[in-house]
Amino acid sequence: MNEVLPTARDLNTRTTAFTSAFEAAEEWRYRTAAANPHPAGRYGAASAEQFRTPITDDNPNLFRIGEHERLRDGATWDPATWTYGGAETPASRTMRPSPR
């Protein structure tokens, strides 16, 4: 994209450059999740396919950036349980994933 975008003179060329960059990032993210040594969780191998699943009206494939638990008051990481502690805050409640 760095090579194409500065010289792109039309919408189609710019669209192609951004599409290629997005697809490369999407594939990298899939490979990273698939190779994750922790099979469970939304970043693990069992969830890798979410990075290739198209977003549609019927499947919004929502994926929040970061962990909503970090937004708790006094959040501390517990490596034994792979969870954050702390008290709920308005921000952590707002960012909590919706039940499906």
BELBEL-V667453 format. One record per residue. SS is DSSP state (H for helix, E for strand, C for the rest). OMEGA is omega in whole degrees, 0 to 359 (999 if undefined). Layout:
((SS	OMEGA) (SS	OMEGA))
This chain:
((C	180) (H	181) (H	187) (H	189) (H	181) (C	182) (C	181) (C	182) (C	182) (C	183) (H	181) (H	180) (H	178) (H	179) (H	179) (H	180) (H	180) (H	178) (H	179) (H	179) (H	179) (H	181) (H	177) (H	178) (H	178) (H	179) (H	177) (H	181) (H	177) (H	181) (H	178) (H	179) (H	182) (H	181) (C	182) (C	181) (C	178) (C	187) (C	183) (C	177) (C	186) (C	176) (C	186) (C	183) (H	181) (H	181) (H	186) (H	185) (H	179) (H	181) (H	177) (C	183) (C	180) (C	177) (C	179) (C	176) (C	181) (C	180) (C	183) (C	176) (C	182) (C	181) (C	181) (C	178) (C	179) (C	183) (C	181) (H	180) (H	179) (H	184) (H	177) (C	176) (E	181) (C	182) (C	175) (C	182) (E	175) (E	184) (C	180) (C	182) (C	183) (C	180) (E	173) (E	173) (C	178) (C	182) (E	177) (C	174) (C	176) (H	180) (H	181) (H	177) (H	181) (H	184) (H	180) (C	179) (C	177) (C	175) (C	180) (C	999))
